[in-house]
Amino acid sequence: MLCRAPGDAVLACLRDLDVLDKPLDACVGIAPDVALLVQHGTVVGWSLTECPGLVTPPLVDDVVDGEPVALARLRAADEALRAQHEDRHRADTLLDLIATYVEDYGT
């Protein structure tokens, strides 16, 4: 299992698929929602958590379909990102994308 909390979506980039054969030794957080994956003392990849879940199915499909829960999740993410002081470049990029989704599909 990669570094993640239950229910989080995870996007991972691995050195190679052999990494999946053995457990990771550590996940080292280097920025909000970003971790380096360590196995046998070597960095073997990285992972992102909540961010991919905001811009991929099924959430995006639910937003397009006008599902109130999906729109509420985007609005909650918008509030959290506005309050975040670290990594403003990535936060602002996500805010722009969320604003587009809400503008296009929110009612």
Backbone as CSV, one residue per row, in Angstrom:
resi,resn,N_x,N_y,N_z,CA_x,CA_y,CA_z,C_x,C_y,C_z
1,MET,0.838,-1.171,0.000,0.000,0.000,0.000,0.889,1.243,0.000
2,LEU,0.571,2.189,-0.848,1.314,3.443,-0.886,0.854,4.342,0.238
3,CYS,1.598,5.413,0.497,1.275,6.350,1.576,-0.086,6.964,1.307
4,ARG,-1.001,6.753,2.228,-2.296,7.381,2.048,-3.190,7.137,3.244
5,ALA,-4.143,8.006,3.380,-5.178,7.818,4.388,-6.316,7.056,3.731
6,PRO,-7.091,6.314,4.498,-8.210,5.577,3.913,-9.129,6.513,3.133
7,GLY,-9.496,6.108,1.938,-10.400,6.891,1.106,-9.730,7.920,0.231
8,ASP,-8.440,8.185,0.428,-7.734,9.155,-0.412,-7.448,8.559,-1.777
9,ALA,-7.551,9.382,-2.794,-7.095,8.981,-4.117,-5.591,9.200,-4.145
10,VAL,-4.868,8.337,-4.820,-3.413,8.461,-4.861,-2.931,8.382,-6.298
11,LEU,-2.079,9.299,-6.668,-1.355,9.241,-7.924,0.090,8.995,-7.552
12,ALA,0.673,7.927,-8.075,2.057,7.601,-7.726,2.886,7.431,-8.986
13,CYS,4.111,7.866,-8.890,5.100,7.649,-9.942,6.195,6.784,-9.312
14,LEU,6.416,5.611,-9.877,7.393,4.676,-9.322,8.568,4.494,-10.263
15,ARG,9.722,4.199,-9.693,10.936,3.944,-10.465,10.702,2.809,-11.455
16,ASP,10.092,1.721,-10.964,9.689,0.605,-11.818,8.657,-0.227,-11.072
17,LEU,8.015,-1.149,-11.742,6.947,-1.932,-11.123,7.438,-2.894,-10.057
18,ASP,8.724,-3.214,-10.036,9.264,-4.086,-8.993,9.083,-3.490,-7.601
19,VAL,8.932,-2.187,-7.524,8.722,-1.513,-6.249,7.461,-2.059,-5.566
20,LEU,6.478,-2.455,-6.349,5.220,-2.936,-5.795,5.338,-4.309,-5.143
21,ASP,6.435,-5.016,-5.392,6.607,-6.369,-4.854,6.942,-6.397,-3.370
22,LYS,7.434,-5.285,-2.814,7.858,-5.241,-1.418,7.276,-4.006,-0.756
23,PRO,7.084,-4.072,0.563,6.529,-2.899,1.252,7.511,-1.728,1.252
24,LEU,6.949,-0.552,1.333,7.773,0.653,1.444,8.297,0.771,2.866
25,ASP,9.490,1.341,3.008,10.057,1.595,4.330,9.502,2.886,4.917
26,ALA,9.250,3.863,4.048,8.808,5.165,4.546,8.180,5.981,3.433
27,CYS,7.368,6.921,3.854,6.823,7.964,2.984,7.247,9.279,3.621
28,VAL,8.027,10.051,2.913,8.569,11.284,3.461,7.830,12.458,2.841
29,GLY,7.022,13.148,3.653,6.293,14.307,3.161,7.246,15.436,2.825
30,ILE,7.122,15.969,1.619,7.996,17.064,1.198,7.218,18.341,0.904
31,ALA,5.903,18.243,0.802,5.010,19.375,0.585,3.608,18.890,0.922
32,PRO,2.643,19.792,1.055,1.291,19.333,1.340,0.824,18.326,0.286
33,ASP,0.407,17.146,0.737,-0.106,16.077,-0.116,0.924,15.471,-1.071
34,VAL,2.210,15.724,-0.856,3.263,15.164,-1.702,4.248,14.407,-0.817
35,ALA,4.563,13.165,-1.216,5.496,12.355,-0.430,6.471,11.635,-1.346
36,LEU,7.696,11.486,-0.864,8.675,10.630,-1.530,8.507,9.221,-0.961
37,LEU,8.563,8.215,-1.823,8.417,6.823,-1.412,9.797,6.209,-1.282
38,VAL,10.082,5.604,-0.126,11.411,5.082,0.172,11.323,3.577,0.400
39,GLN,12.254,2.869,-0.232,12.339,1.410,-0.078,13.810,1.037,-0.009
40,HIS,14.205,0.337,1.039,15.598,-0.073,1.243,16.561,1.116,1.196
41,GLY,16.135,2.248,1.792,16.981,3.419,1.885,17.124,4.222,0.608
42,THR,16.331,3.899,-0.411,16.415,4.587,-1.699,15.054,5.172,-2.066
43,VAL,15.032,6.391,-2.598,13.789,6.972,-3.093,13.401,6.217,-4.359
44,VAL,12.201,5.624,-4.328,11.755,4.806,-5.459,10.553,5.406,-6.179
45,GLY,10.106,6.584,-5.730,8.987,7.227,-6.398,8.439,8.358,-5.558
46,TRP,7.290,8.879,-5.979,6.608,9.936,-5.258,5.111,9.714,-5.373
47,SER,4.354,10.360,-4.499,2.895,10.228,-4.566,2.220,11.555,-4.252
48,LEU,1.043,11.708,-4.810,0.134,12.820,-4.521,-1.141,12.192,-3.967
49,THR,-1.859,12.886,-3.072,-3.080,12.289,-2.522,-4.311,13.054,-2.980
50,GLU,-4.834,13.912,-2.173,-6.139,14.516,-2.425,-6.239,15.234,-3.769
51,CYS,-5.191,15.876,-4.229,-5.267,16.671,-5.461,-5.776,15.884,-6.666
52,PRO,-5.245,14.690,-6.954,-5.778,13.954,-8.107,-7.252,13.625,-7.975
53,GLY,-7.711,13.401,-6.755,-9.115,13.084,-6.546,-10.050,14.214,-6.908
54,LEU,-9.534,15.429,-6.968,-10.367,16.580,-7.311,-10.505,16.790,-8.811
55,VAL,-9.649,16.188,-9.599,-9.639,16.489,-11.043,-9.784,15.239,-11.908
56,THR,-10.209,14.133,-11.320,-10.369,12.883,-12.062,-11.718,12.261,-11.735
57,PRO,-12.163,11.321,-12.580,-13.383,10.581,-12.244,-13.165,9.823,-10.951
58,PRO,-14.148,9.566,-10.179,-15.571,9.814,-10.419,-16.039,11.211,-10.027
59,LEU,-15.228,11.978,-9.280,-15.692,13.290,-8.826,-16.049,14.205,-9.991
60,VAL,-15.214,14.271,-10.999,-15.483,15.162,-12.131,-16.769,14.750,-12.839
61,ASP,-16.981,13.454,-13.003,-18.219,12.984,-13.632,-19.438,13.410,-12.817
62,ASP,-19.321,13.314,-11.487,-20.425,13.717,-10.616,-20.662,15.223,-10.686
63,VAL,-19.596,16.001,-10.801,-19.736,17.456,-10.945,-20.463,17.779,-12.245
64,VAL,-20.057,17.148,-13.333,-20.701,17.366,-14.638,-22.179,17.000,-14.572
65,ASP,-22.500,15.951,-13.796,-23.895,15.526,-13.647,-24.672,16.382,-12.653
66,GLY,-23.998,17.365,-12.036,-24.669,18.272,-11.111,-24.950,17.682,-9.745
67,GLU,-24.187,16.674,-9.341,-24.391,16.051,-8.036,-24.020,17.039,-6.921
68,PRO,-24.956,17.337,-6.027,-24.690,18.315,-4.962,-23.518,17.947,-4.057
69,VAL,-23.331,16.664,-3.763,-22.230,16.251,-2.883,-20.881,16.541,-3.540
70,ALA,-20.781,16.298,-4.836,-19.531,16.551,-5.561,-19.224,18.051,-5.589
71,LEU,-20.246,18.850,-5.851,-20.044,20.302,-5.851,-19.658,20.800,-4.457
72,ALA,-20.253,20.226,-3.423,-19.898,20.608,-2.055,-18.454,20.253,-1.750
73,ARG,-17.999,19.108,-2.246,-16.600,18.714,-2.032,-15.657,19.703,-2.713
74,LEU,-15.995,20.130,-3.922,-15.161,21.125,-4.610,-15.152,22.446,-3.847
75,ARG,-16.308,22.853,-3.348,-16.363,24.117,-2.602,-15.555,24.030,-1.305
76,ALA,-15.592,22.869,-0.641,-14.797,22.677,0.576,-13.304,22.716,0.252
77,ALA,-12.923,22.097,-0.860,-11.517,22.134,-1.282,-11.109,23.572,-1.596
78,ASP,-12.000,24.320,-2.236,-11.739,25.721,-2.553,-11.445,26.509,-1.275
79,GLU,-12.263,26.322,-0.252,-12.052,27.019,1.022,-10.720,26.632,1.654
80,ALA,-10.417,25.334,1.652,-9.167,24.868,2.255,-7.952,25.410,1.508
81,LEU,-8.033,25.441,0.181,-6.910,25.938,-0.614,-6.688,27.430,-0.405
82,ARG,-7.755,28.176,-0.237,-7.620,29.621,0.008,-6.939,29.902,1.346
83,ALA,-7.133,29.004,2.312,-6.537,29.184,3.636,-5.111,28.656,3.725
84,GLN,-4.680,27.919,2.722,-3.342,27.320,2.729,-2.296,28.373,2.403
85,HIS,-1.243,28.419,3.194,-0.195,29.419,2.968,1.014,28.840,2.248
86,GLU,1.211,27.516,2.326,2.333,26.890,1.645,1.949,26.545,0.202
87,ASP,2.940,26.439,-0.639,2.774,25.954,-2.010,1.660,26.706,-2.747
88,ARG,1.740,28.020,-2.731,0.693,28.846,-3.328,0.548,28.616,-4.826
89,HIS,1.625,28.332,-5.524,1.527,28.126,-6.970,0.585,26.961,-7.285
90,ARG,0.784,25.824,-6.612,-0.065,24.663,-6.856,-1.490,24.932,-6.366
91,ALA,-1.613,25.575,-5.208,-2.939,25.892,-4.683,-3.701,26.800,-5.644
92,ASP,-3.047,27.817,-6.182,-3.708,28.726,-7.118,-4.114,28.015,-8.406
93,THR,-3.295,27.090,-8.862,-3.635,26.320,-10.063,-4.888,25.487,-9.822
94,LEU,-4.948,24.810,-8.681,-6.139,24.033,-8.350,-7.358,24.930,-8.155
95,LEU,-7.171,26.087,-7.541,-8.282,27.024,-7.370,-8.861,27.447,-8.708
96,ASP,-7.998,27.708,-9.687,-8.474,28.073,-11.031,-9.295,26.948,-11.647
97,LEU,-8.822,25.710,-11.507,-9.539,24.568,-12.072,-10.881,24.360,-11.366
98,ILE,-10.874,24.448,-10.045,-12.116,24.295,-9.284,-13.112,25.383,-9.672
99,ALA,-12.640,26.615,-9.808,-13.522,27.722,-10.192,-14.157,27.461,-11.554
100,THR,-13.384,26.918,-12.473,-13.921,26.597,-13.798,-15.018,25.545,-13.698
101,TYR,-14.772,24.471,-12.935,-15.785,23.425,-12.758,-17.057,23.998,-12.128
102,VAL,-16.897,24.781,-11.075,-18.068,25.327,-10.384,-18.810,26.287,-11.296
103,GLU,-18.076,27.108,-12.030,-18.703,28.053,-12.954,-19.457,27.327,-14.063
104,ASP,-18.833,26.286,-14.621,-19.442,25.572,-15.747,-20.583,24.641,-15.326
105,TYR,-20.482,24.034,-14.144,-21.430,22.979,-13.781,-22.195,23.216,-12.494
106,GLY,-21.758,24.161,-11.669,-22.464,24.439,-10.409,-23.757,25.174,-10.678
107,THR,-24.732,24.881,-9.879,-26.019,25.569,-10.083,-26.412,26.353,-8.860
